[in-house]
């Protein structure tokens, strides 16, 4: 079987250290299995025995990492159409995440622990059909409706976990869900789902009352949400330097890519999802334009880029081409030569957060500190501050800025006036001067 492991390792893009680690894990695991089985595919009992022995020697996190290596190997060994190996079967039944599956297998009552992981069927509750019908209706009307769909799915899962509420009234079901958390965000979620469902019922039966909204609840949520972090120019420099020097021995293209991503977020105000979904064809290098497609509000827009921003992108594209990455127009902009594929949204977000931590702008652990989206807020705030300092009437420029940002309407852009006291002060001072001028003109005519 040693030859099988060697063939697997030869088919992977691994550095020397990773190759050595993989080889040690796989050969030890395969030797353990072959002592108990007729092939290198372990049974559930053999897998549990190996996990128990490994967990006595190593921390759980290390055990899970070794299981990840084993899964990758067993997936590679399994021909298409063949019965899935035991770990693949467990992931199909109980979810893709390996950490909870490993924890469950180490439990004395592992069958009960595994059953607790079984994913609930979407829209499987007593109200599931009504919720799904409403979501499909709203999407049919052209709304993305992703946030409300997630909230309704939360309520659906709650009802599935509490079958005793199946015969209760909608108000009683919502009240039980409300007691799950005292957080004001959860209270608003419960209220919004209640109004959605009662309105959906009211459309079918006018005698069904629409549940009332608690006055001021949404405002309390907004007040409690933390204000965005506005990066100073010095912090932006630290961030760009942290990206340029990001440690990546086996992926030399990564620091250049991260530097380009941060440049786009700060200099063009792109959302993280917009950055992640870029393709090569979206950039018109000759005219310095960037096409943003299928955005948050189904809007596409073409953005002119500053020459410095364009230079950063061109530098990245030259480095990207040198790795042999695909260059067709629909090829993903952000390419990882190590895996020969695009960076996923989640990978990009995790890497950019790591850059913020390296720059000292975010603690080593936890969610405190700036977010990636705060770079977009900073782009807007700095742009408006520059207009005010130049004596430009920012109010007249807001429609253009709103279009550039891809906002649904100008009211979304006006929110940025409240981001920083300095912006408010500049806006108030300009408003005062304008009113004073109008008053003097009026007095002169009288």
N, C-alpha and C positions, 0 to 999 in steps of 0.2 A: 504493500500500500504506500510505501515511501515514495514510489514513482508518481502516484496520484497527487500527493501533496506537492511534489516538485513541479508537476505540470500546472497545478493551480497557481503556485507562486509565480511561475514564469508568465502566466497570463495576466497578472495584476501589475498595475503601475505603483510600485512600492519603493520607498527608499531603503537603504541598507539596514537601518535600525528596525524599521517596521517589518521587513522581510525576515529578519532574525527572530523577532518576537512572534510573528505569525507561525513560522516553522516550529518553534518550540511548543507553542500552544497546540497546534494541530497534530503534531506527532505524538505528544503525550496523551492527548484526548483519543486519538485513533488507537493507540496501544491499549488504553484502558477499555475501549469498546470491544476490540477484537479478542480480549480475554474472556468476554461474556457473550458476544454475538458472533454470528457467522459472516457478517459483513460490517462495513464501517458506518452503517446507519443504525444509530442507537434506538432501543425501545424506550418507552417512557420510564420504565423501572430503572434501566441502566443510566439514563440521563439524570434521574433524581439522585441515584447513588453517587454519581460523579459530582453533582452540584453540592451535595452534603459534604463530601470529602474536601472539595475545593474551598467551600465556605468556612471550614474549620481552619484553613491555612491562610486565607486572604480576606481582606475587607470585601464587603458585598459589591462595591463599585468595581473592583478589579475582576470579580467573578463575572459580572455583567459584561464587562469589556471583552473577556475571553469568550463568552457566549456569542457576542456579536461577530467575532472572528469565525467561530464554528458555524454559525448560521450562514455567513457568506460562503464558506467552503462547501457546506452541504447543499446550498442552493446551486452552486456551480457544478457539483457532482450529479445533480438530479436532472435527467433528461426531460424535455418537455413531454407532457402527457403521462409521466410516471406518477405513481402515488406519492404525495408530498411526504417529506421526512417529518419526524415528530414535532420539531420546532416550528416548521412551516404550518403544520396542521393546527398547533396551538395558537399561532398568530392569526390564522383564519377565523378561529372560533372566538378568541378572547381579546383581539386587538393587536395592532402592530408593535406596540411598545414592549420591549423585552424586559425592562426593569421590573414591572409588576408581575410578569409571568414568572420570572426567576424567583421573586419573593414568594409567590403562591406555591411553586413547586417545592420550596424549602419548608413550607408550613406542614405541620404534622397532619392536619386535615386538608391536604392539598386539593382534593376534589371540590370541597366547599369554597376554598380560597379562589380556585380557578373560576368557579361558577359566578362568584361575586364580580369577576372581571368581564363577564359576557356583556358585550355592548347591547344597549337597549335599541330596539327597532325604531327608526325615525317615524314619528306620527303613530306610534303604537298604543297611545293612551285612549281613554274613553272620548276625549275631545280631539284626538289626532286628526281624524278625517276633516273636521270643521276647520282646524288650523291649516292643514295642507291646502284645502280648497281656497281659503282666503289668501294664502301666500301665492298660489298659482294665479289667482285673479289679479293681484297687485302686479305680479311680474308680467302678466299678459297686458296690463295697461302701460307697460314700459318702465316700471320702477325696478331698480336692482333689489331693493327690499331685503338686503342681506342682514342688517342689524336687527330688524324686527323679526326676521326668520330665526336668527340665533336665539332671540329672547323667547319666542314661542316654542322652540325646540327645548329650551331649558324647562319651561313649564310642562311640556309634554313628558320629559324625563322624570320630573317631579311626580307627576300623576301616575306614571308607570311604577315608580318606587313605592307609591302609596295607593294600592288598589282599593283600600277601604274607603277612599274618597270618590269612588266611581259613581255612586248614587247621590252624592251631595250636590247642592246647588252650585252654580258658578261662583257666587259670592263666598260660599263656604270653602270651596277649593282654593280660591285666591287668598282668602284669609289664612288658610293653613300654609300656603306657600310664602305669604308675607312674613310669617313667624320664623322662617328659615334664617333670616338675617335682619338685624336692626339697621343695617347700612342704608343711607338715604338713596344711594344708587339702586339698590335692590328694591326699595319701596317704589321708586319711580318705574322700574321695570315691571313690577306687579301691576301698578296702576295702568300703564300703557297696554299691557297684554289684556287686562280686564276690559278696557275701553274698546280695543280692537275686536275682541270676541263678542262683546255685547252689541256693538254696532253691526257686526256680521249677522248676528241673530235678528237684530232689529230690521235689517233689510229683507229678511225672509218673513218676519212676523212683526208688523208694526206695533203690536201690543207688548212686545218685549222691551223693557226699559233699557236705555243706555246708561251704563254705570257712570256716576259723576267723577270728575277729576278733583283732586285735592288742590286747592288754590295755593300757589307758591311753592309747590314741591319741586317743579322743574328749576325754579330760580335757586332753591337751596342746593340742588345738585350742582348747578353751574358755579355757585359761590364756593362750594367745597372742592371743586376740581382745581388742581394746582395750576398756577399760571405758567405759561411756557417760559423756558429759559432763553434769554436773548444773549447770544454769544458776543463777546467783545472782539475787536479785530485781533487782539493778542491771543485770545482763545482760539480763534479760527486758525491763526498761524501755528499754534501748538497742535491743533487737530490735524492740519495738513502735514506737518512734520512727523507726527506719530504714524500717519498713513504711509508716508514715503519710507519710513524706517521700520515698518511692521515686520517682525521676524517671520520669515517664510523660506526656510532653506530649500525645501523641496518644491516650492511653487513661486519662483521669482517674479512671475507676472502679477501675483496677488497685490503687492504693495502699490504697483502702478495703477491697478484697477481700483483699489480703495481710494487712492488719491483722486482719481477721475470721478468716482461716485460722489465723494464729499464736495468736490468742485461743482458738480451739477446740482447738488442739493442746495448749496449756499449761493452760487452765482446765477442759477436759473430757477431756483425755488421749486424744484421737482419733488413730488411725493415719492416715498420709498417704492411704492408699487410701480410708479411710472419709470423709475430708474431701472428696476429689476426686469421690466418687460421690453426694454429697448432692443432693437435689432440693428444690424449694420445698415440696412436700407433706410432706417429712420434719420440718419445723419447725412445731410447734403453738405459735404466739405467745401465744395466750390463756392456755394452761396452763404455758407455759415449758418445754416438753418437746421433745426432739430424737430422732427415730427413726433408728436406725442399722441398715441392712438388709444382708443377704447379706455378712456379715463374714468374717474369716479362717477361722473355724471353723463357717461356715454358721449362725451365731447372729444373730438380730436382737435389739436391745435398745432400750429407751426411757429416755433419760437426762434427769433434771431439770437445768436449767441455772441457774446463779447469775444474779441480776438484772442484774449488770454485764455478763456474757457475753451475755445476751439483748439488752441495750441495744446492744451492738456489732453484733450480727447485724441488729437492726431498723434501725440507721443504714445498714448496707450495703444492705439490701433497699430502703430508700427511694431511695438513690442509684441502685441497679440499675433500679428501676421508671422513674426519670426518663430513662433511656436508651432506653426503648421496648422493653426486653427482654421475652420472653414470660413470662406470669404464671400459666400453668396449673400445676396441682400437680406434674405430672411433668416440668416444665421444669428444666434443670440449675441448681443454686444459683449456680455460678460462671460468669458470662457475660462474653464479650468483645465489646463493641459493634463494635469495629473489624472483626472477622471474622464477626460475627453467629452465633457458635456457642459451645459450652462450652469451657472450658479442659480440656485433656487432662491425665492424671496426670503425664506427663513434663514438661509445661510448668509445672505447679504446683510440682513438685519443684525444677526449675531456678530458678524465680523465688524460692522460699523460700531456696534456697542463696545466691542473689544478695543477698537481704536480710541474711543472716548475714554475708556478706562486707562489705556496706556498714556493718554495725554493728561491724565490727572484731573479730568473733568467729571468723572463718575467714580463712585466707590468701587472697590474690587469685587463686591458682591451686592446683589439686590437690585431693585429698580429705581432707587433714588438717583437724583441728578438729571442732567439733560437727556432728552430723547432725540432720536434721529430726526423726527418731524420738526423739532425745534429749529433745525437749520432752515427750514422753509419759513417759519415765523421770523427768523432773523433776517432772511433775505428781504421780506416785505418791510419790516421795521426799518432796516438800514436804507432801503430805497426811499421810503417816505421821509425819513429824517434828512436825507440828502436833498430832497425836493424843498423841504422847509428851509434848510440852510441856504439854498440857492435862491430863495424868494419865489419859488414856483408854487402856484396854488395847487396843492396836492389833491384837493377835491375834484378838480377838473381832470386830473390824470387817473382817478380811481377806476373809471370804466375800462381804460386801457390795461391797467394793472390787473383788474378782475379777469379780463379775457386772457391775459398772459398766464395767470395762475390756474385757469381752467375752472374758476368758480361758477356755481350755478347762477348766481345773481350778485349784484353789487353789495347787497346787505352782508354777504359772507366776508367781503373784503373790508367793510366798515368796522368789523369786529377788531381788526388790527389796530385801530385808533386807541383801543383800551388796553393794549398789550403792555405799554410802558408809560410811566409818569412823564417822561421826557416828550414822548409823542403827544400826549394829552396837553402838555404845557405849550408845545409849539402850535398845536391846533387851536387852543384857546386864545393864544396871543394873536394868531392871524385873524381869528374871528373878531377879537376885540378891535384890532386895527381896522378891519373892514367896516365894522359897525360905526366906529368913530368917524371914519371917512364919510360914510353915508350920512351920518348925523350932521357933520359940518357942511356937506353939500346941501342938505335940506335947509339948514339955517341960512345959508347964503341965498337960497331962492326965496326965502320968506321975508 
